[in-house]
Amino acid sequence: MTYDELATTGSGLLLFGVAAGQTWLVAVAFALTLGGALLVRCTFRRGKGADEA
C-alpha cells in the first residue's frame, strides 16, 4: 500500500484551513507553550549554575 504526497491528496490545504479558521486556538496554544517555557527557564534550578549538582 502506497501513500500519496500531501500536495496530491490535499491534506496540507485541509490542515492549513483548519489552523487558519481557528487562529484563536493556535494563539492560545502558542501562548501556553511560551508561558511554560518561560516558567521552566525562570524557576528550574534557581540560583545554581550548570556545573552544580
N, C-alpha and C positions, 0 to 999 in steps of 0.2 A: 504494500500500500504506500503510495507516494503522497506527499503533501505539496500543494502549490505554494508559491511565494505570497507574501502579504499583499503585494501590489496587484496580483492577478485575482485574488479572492475578494478583495475589497475590505479585508479585516482592518487594515490600517486606517482607512477612511471611517469605518464604523467606530473604532476606538477613539479617534480624534473627535468625531462628532459627539460621542458621549462625554468626553472630557471637556469639550468646548461648551456643551449645553449645561454642564454642572460646574461652572467656574467657581462658584462659592465653595463647593466641596473640595475642589483642588486647592483653593486658597486656605481653607481650614486645615487640610492635611499638611500643607507646606508649613503653616504657622505652628502646628503641633510638633512637627518634626524639628523645626528650628528651635522652638522653645525647649524641647527635650535635650537637644544637643547643647544648648547654652547652659541648661541646668546641670548636666553632667560635667561640662567643662568648668563651671564655676564652683561646684561643690565637691567633686570627687577628689579625694586625697588632698584636701585643702591644707596648705602650709608645708607640704612635703615635696621634695624635688624628685626627679625621675630616677635618681640613683639611690633613694632612700626606701627602706622596706616598710 
